[in-house]
Amino acid sequence: MSWLAFIGLAVILYYIVYLILWIVCDGNVWLIYKEHFGKPIAELRKNVVWITGASSGIGRALALQLAQEGALLILSARREKELEEVKAECIRKSNGKLHEEDVFVMPMDMLKIEDHQKCLDRVLEKFGRLDILVNNAGRSQRANWEDIELKVDRDLFELDVFSVVHLSRVVVRYFLKRDLNARGHIAVTSSVAGFAIAPFSASYCGAKHAVNAYMNALRVEHRNIDVTIFAPGPIATDFLQEAFTARHNEKVGLSTKNQKRMTAERCGKLFAVALANKMMFVWCGLFPVNVLAYVARSPILSHIVFLLLNEKALNKIREGKL
Ligand SMILES: NC(=O)c1ccc[n+]([C@@H]2O[C@H](COP(=O)([O-])OP(=O)(O)OC[C@H]3O[C@@H](n4cnc5c(N)ncnc54)[C@H](OP(=O)(O)O)[C@@H]3O)[C@@H](O)[C@H]2O)c1
């Protein structure tokens, strides 16, 4: 066999293996590689991690995962009772690594921008420092593109973009003021809808694309701040209850039961892997979402999918019905 034929065969084999990995993995290949061969989540032991949206779903699952490895936690959201329950579960799951004083319940409404600095001050008063901010609080959407009231676009951006950007700025200013050698870490729960085609969620897609761009801009300007964009596909949480519709002050109010979705626990674990390994941009999702996420990264492949699958088929995939 000539050298040229050998190289050609090796390239073909590489792509075949890569394609199989797209199908069998429930996250991008690099993330799954790091799960098995990267730094363990235990690297985050004693790190001070502030999670917004920790009262349910992905935020709660991430908190439990980090608690098992002994990270010190600040749990924020609006529902205090749920946060207290998550705290109790964190301490129980930590197997003696965490005690009452290691998990701080700090209720906050992300939309009250004027409170963000006070909340950071409370964190610093409690733990003396902050290592990682996880901007996870957010709401999704189900609506036809043409029906969306502008007020809904604005409300969704207030929560999923502006509150995230503002809280991150408050924390970044703190990171920049402290010891020059100390690194800071900002993470955000984005979405596959933040880089792929997702029908019937126009404001949400816009918001998650925007938040990705803000975070990428931060990464470019401050090399001593790690930025993790974590983009889940469909996850089994209660998010559809709270999701925006096309109309102001209306919620979808549906359950995700009986839909094929990744569990919040698995998502929380992969999020923790991404944090421990300071990964820049990762995603997760069950087949075929994981494959579509790869496809979306290529303009040619995403155009082919656009031609092959109409909005109803894409929505079925997205709702875990295909
Ligand atoms: N589930 C999915 O399929 C999926 C996929 C991709 C991305 N995501 C993203 O994942 C993140 C978490 O969603 P989830 O699926 O875990 O849904 P969830 O269970 O509904 O969690 C949303 C969290 O955000 C908090 N929150 C909402 N509004 C808030 C506000 N004004 N101030 C403070 N906290 C607020 C909620 O707590 P309180 O109600 O107690 O305030 C709750 O803890 C969101 O950013 C979402 O866009 C979810």
The ligand as an SDF file (V2000), in Angstrom:
LIG
                    3D

 48 52  0  0  0  0  0  0  0  0999 V2000
  -34.2150   21.4370   30.8490 N   0  0  0  0  0  0  0  0  0  0  0  0
  -33.7430   21.5890   29.6360 C   0  0  0  0  0  0  0  0  0  0  0  0
  -34.1010   20.8350   28.7020 O   0  0  0  0  0  0  0  0  0  0  0  0
  -32.7040   22.6520   29.3570 C   0  0  0  0  0  0  0  0  0  0  0  0
  -31.9950   22.5590   28.1590 C   0  0  0  0  0  0  0  0  0  0  0  0
  -31.0490   23.5260   27.8740 C   0  0  0  0  0  0  0  0  0  0  0  0
  -30.7830   24.5330   28.7600 C   0  0  0  0  0  0  0  0  0  0  0  0
  -31.4950   24.5960   29.9330 N   0  0  0  0  0  0  0  0  0  0  0  0
  -31.1770   25.7050   30.8380 C   0  0  0  0  0  0  0  0  0  0  0  0
  -30.8900   25.1870   32.1130 O   0  0  0  0  0  0  0  0  0  0  0  0
  -31.1230   26.1850   33.1090 C   0  0  0  0  0  0  0  0  0  0  0  0
  -31.8690   25.5600   34.2620 C   0  0  0  0  0  0  0  0  0  0  0  0
  -33.1190   25.0960   33.8050 O   0  0  0  0  0  0  0  0  0  0  0  0
  -33.7900   23.7320   34.3060 P   0  0  0  0  0  0  0  0  0  0  0  0
  -34.0520   22.9040   33.1080 O   0  0  0  0  0  0  0  0  0  0  0  0
  -33.0280   23.1620   35.4190 O   0  0  0  0  0  0  0  0  0  0  0  0
  -35.2220   24.2850   34.7630 O   0  0  0  0  0  0  0  0  0  0  0  0
  -35.8460   24.5480   36.2150 P   0  0  0  0  0  0  0  0  0  0  0  0
  -35.8810   23.3000   36.9930 O   0  0  0  0  0  0  0  0  0  0  0  0
  -37.1230   25.2690   35.9410 O   0  0  0  0  0  0  0  0  0  0  0  0
  -34.7900   25.5230   36.8890 O   0  0  0  0  0  0  0  0  0  0  0  0
  -34.7720   26.9040   36.6820 C   0  0  0  0  0  0  0  0  0  0  0  0
  -34.1090   27.5330   37.8830 C   0  0  0  0  0  0  0  0  0  0  0  0
  -34.0170   28.9470   37.6590 O   0  0  0  0  0  0  0  0  0  0  0  0
  -34.5030   29.6170   38.8170 C   0  0  0  0  0  0  0  0  0  0  0  0
  -35.0640   30.9060   38.4520 N   0  0  0  0  0  0  0  0  0  0  0  0
  -36.0160   31.1850   37.5430 C   0  0  0  0  0  0  0  0  0  0  0  0
  -36.2940   32.4960   37.5380 N   0  0  0  0  0  0  0  0  0  0  0  0
  -35.4900   33.0650   38.4620 C   0  0  0  0  0  0  0  0  0  0  0  0
  -35.2960   34.3970   38.9260 C   0  0  0  0  0  0  0  0  0  0  0  0
  -36.0100   35.4250   38.4640 N   0  0  0  0  0  0  0  0  0  0  0  0
  -34.3790   34.6060   39.9010 N   0  0  0  0  0  0  0  0  0  0  0  0
  -33.6590   33.5880   40.4110 C   0  0  0  0  0  0  0  0  0  0  0  0
  -33.7940   32.3220   40.0180 N   0  0  0  0  0  0  0  0  0  0  0  0
  -34.6930   32.0650   39.0550 C   0  0  0  0  0  0  0  0  0  0  0  0
  -35.5600   28.6810   39.3910 C   0  0  0  0  0  0  0  0  0  0  0  0
  -35.7000   28.8730   40.8040 O   0  0  0  0  0  0  0  0  0  0  0  0
  -36.8790   29.6720   41.5400 P   0  0  0  0  0  0  0  0  0  0  0  0
  -38.1540   29.4000   40.8020 O   0  0  0  0  0  0  0  0  0  0  0  0
  -36.8430   29.0980   42.9160 O   0  0  0  0  0  0  0  0  0  0  0  0
  -36.4620   31.1090   41.4960 O   0  0  0  0  0  0  0  0  0  0  0  0
  -34.9220   27.3300   39.1610 C   0  0  0  0  0  0  0  0  0  0  0  0
  -34.0470   26.9990   40.2100 O   0  0  0  0  0  0  0  0  0  0  0  0
  -31.8530   27.3100   32.3860 C   0  0  0  0  0  0  0  0  0  0  0  0
  -30.9550   28.3670   32.1390 O   0  0  0  0  0  0  0  0  0  0  0  0
  -32.3170   26.6840   31.0970 C   0  0  0  0  0  0  0  0  0  0  0  0
  -32.4230   27.6160   30.0570 O   0  0  0  0  0  0  0  0  0  0  0  0
  -32.4430   23.6760   30.2600 C   0  0  0  0  0  0  0  0  0  0  0  0
  1  2  1  0
  2  3  2  0
  2  4  1  0
  4  5  1  0
  4 48  2  0
  5  6  2  0
  6  7  1  0
  7  8  2  0
  8  9  1  0
  8 48  1  0
  9 10  1  0
  9 46  1  0
 10 11  1  0
 11 12  1  0
 11 44  1  0
 12 13  1  0
 13 14  1  0
 14 15  2  0
 14 16  1  0
 14 17  1  0
 17 18  1  0
 18 19  2  0
 18 20  1  0
 18 21  1  0
 21 22  1  0
 22 23  1  0
 23 24  1  0
 23 42  1  0
 24 25  1  0
 25 26  1  0
 25 36  1  0
 26 27  1  0
 26 35  1  0
 27 28  2  0
 28 29  1  0
 29 30  1  0
 29 35  2  0
 30 31  1  0
 30 32  2  0
 32 33  1  0
 33 34  2  0
 34 35  1  0
 36 37  1  0
 36 42  1  0
 37 38  1  0
 38 39  2  0
 38 40  1  0
 38 41  1  0
 42 43  1  0
 44 45  1  0
 44 46  1  0
 46 47  1  0
M  CHG  2   8   1  16  -1
M  END
$$$$
